[in-house]
Amino acid sequence: MNLLRLREDRAWRDEMTAWVDASLTAHKATRQGLAQEVRVMPWSAVYRFATDRGDVYFKACGPSQAHEPVLATWLAAHYPDCMIPVWAADAARGYCLMPNGGPTLTEALATGGDEAGHWQRVLALQAAVQRDMMPAADDLLALGVLDRRPTVLPGLLAALLERPEHLLVGEPDALTPDDVTQLRALLPRLSVICDELAAIGPPDTFVHDDFHEDHIFTIAQPDGTWRYVFFDFGDACIGHPFMQLVSQPRFASNRFGIEVDPVQELLRENYLSRWQDYGLSEALQGALTLALIAGCVIRALTWVNACGAYVDEIPAELRSAYRSRLAFWMMQIAARISRLDE
């Protein structure tokens, strides 16, 4: 189901609005006005509704993100202090309804906030959640959360390399046939890396995989502290926790590449310090290096998971972004393995 097609579907909008109304009634709230489009993509659609209890947000998840309503509900129940509340969810239809969470970290930083300080606190909170969720990994996989454990990644990449229709090989900014050949040749090396990462640990757990400033509500508290609330779990998966760091915060001088600036080094050290019971600093740094290779596989799979089924239907601009970002992440696998083997 391509959710872009539903944008003008009156019957679907009426059905969606009726579901929202019923869900609001359960929370003693009343809708005021029609749905306002926030963001509609092939894989998900978000609409805002004004109510007498403030704005609420409806999200429809396509098949590639069908796990989100279940996962979001689970996270809200287990971590109410740092996860967005879910007012209603329908796993069969991929629907969920959430209240307005307040300003995002992007908005907080726009007022001149301390970027590094915010991210140190955010990563410490994320590490605490990841540690606490390790025993629940198997249960979450059973609920349909994406399986991105290191031991399965080489097989997923191998299968993807056999799908040229998803890779758009030969199109501008996409992978070339030579790139595909190079990546196939690296599969045995990637398997060794992923096996080593799994052996080092820490154990697999929750990975947000779309962890940036726009997906973190940031609320100033009366005592001068900050409360952080995470949301948007459509790309979330179960994997090695350190793979979370493959995408840098947006203020990073080199957000996606191999090189990192001193602030990024500081943030990584702060995050790894939360895992000291799993190894000495050198061992954790080694695990991080391997996780950042495996994390590139996850980022590539995320693009395919979101757009792969719709590549012949999506707008030209999105198709261009898809093939270029997919090619970038897949060639980062090769680049990072090359650096590791230097």
Rosetta blueprint (number, residue, H / E / L):
1 M L
2 N L
3 L H
4 L H
5 R H
6 L H
7 R H
8 E H
9 D L
10 R H
11 A H
12 W H
13 R H
14 D H
15 E H
16 M H
17 T H
18 A H
19 W H
20 V H
21 D H
22 A H
23 S H
24 L H
25 T H
26 A H
27 H L
28 K L
29 A L
30 T L
31 R E
32 Q L
33 G L
34 L L
35 A L
36 Q E
37 E E
38 V E
39 R E
40 V E
41 M L
42 P L
43 W L
44 S E
45 A E
46 V E
47 Y E
48 R E
49 F E
50 A L
51 T E
52 D L
53 R L
54 G L
55 D L
56 V E
57 Y E
58 F E
59 K E
60 A E
61 C E
62 G L
63 P H
64 S H
65 Q H
66 A L
67 H L
68 E H
69 P H
70 V H
71 L H
72 A H
73 T H
74 W H
75 L H
76 A H
77 A H
78 H H
79 Y L
80 P L
81 D L
82 C L
83 M E
84 I L
85 P L
86 V L
87 W L
88 A E
89 A E
90 D E
91 A L
92 A L
93 R L
94 G L
95 Y E
96 C E
97 L E
98 M E
99 P E
100 N L
101 G L
102 G L
103 P L
104 T E
105 L H
106 T H
107 E H
108 A H
109 L H
110 A H
111 T L
112 G L
113 G L
114 D L
115 E H
116 A H
117 G H
118 H H
119 W H
120 Q H
121 R H
122 V H
123 L H
124 A H
125 L H
126 Q H
127 A H
128 A H
129 V H
130 Q H
131 R H
132 D H
133 M H
134 M H
135 P H
136 A H
137 A H
138 D H
139 D H
140 L H
141 L H
142 A H
143 L L
144 G L
145 V L
146 L E
147 D E
148 R L
149 R L
150 P H
151 T H
152 V H
153 L H
154 P H
155 G H
156 L H
157 L H
158 A H
159 A H
160 L H
161 L H
162 E L
163 R L
164 P H
165 E H
166 H H
167 L H
168 L L
169 V L
170 G L
171 E L
172 P L
173 D L
174 A L
175 L L
176 T L
177 P H
178 D H
179 D H
180 V H
181 T H
182 Q H
183 L H
184 R H
185 A H
186 L H
187 L H
188 P H
189 R H
190 L H
191 S H
192 V H
193 I H
194 C H
195 D H
196 E H
197 L H
198 A H
199 A H
200 I H
201 G L
202 P L
203 P L
204 D L
205 T E
206 F E
207 V E
208 H L
209 D L
210 D L
211 F L
212 H L
213 E H
214 D H
215 H H
216 I E
217 F E
218 T E
219 I E
220 A E
221 Q L
222 P L
223 D L
224 G L
225 T L
226 W E
227 R E
228 Y E
229 V E
230 F E
231 F L
232 D L
233 F L
234 G L
235 D L
236 A L
237 C E
238 I E
239 G E
240 H L
241 P H
242 F H
243 M H
244 Q H
245 L H
246 V H
247 S L
248 Q L
249 P L
250 R L
251 F L
252 A L
253 S L
254 N L
255 R L
256 F L
257 G L
258 I L
259 E L
260 V L
261 D L
262 P H
263 V H
264 Q H
265 E H
266 L H
267 L H
268 R H
269 E H
270 N H
271 Y H
272 L H
273 S H
274 R H
275 W H
276 Q H
277 D H
278 Y H
279 G L
280 L L
281 S H
282 E H
283 A H
284 L H
285 Q H
286 G H
287 A H
288 L H
289 T H
290 L H
291 A H
292 L H
293 I H
294 A H
295 G H
296 C H
297 V H
298 I H
299 R H
300 A H
301 L H
302 T H
303 W H
304 V H
305 N H
306 A H
307 C H
308 G H
309 A H
310 Y H
311 V L
312 D L
313 E L
314 I L
315 P L
316 A H
317 E H
318 L H
319 R H
320 S H
321 A H
322 Y H
323 R H
324 S H
325 R H
326 L H
327 A H
328 F H
329 W H
330 M H
331 M H
332 Q H
333 I H
334 A H
335 A H
336 R H
337 I H
338 S H
339 R H
340 L H
341 D L
342 E L
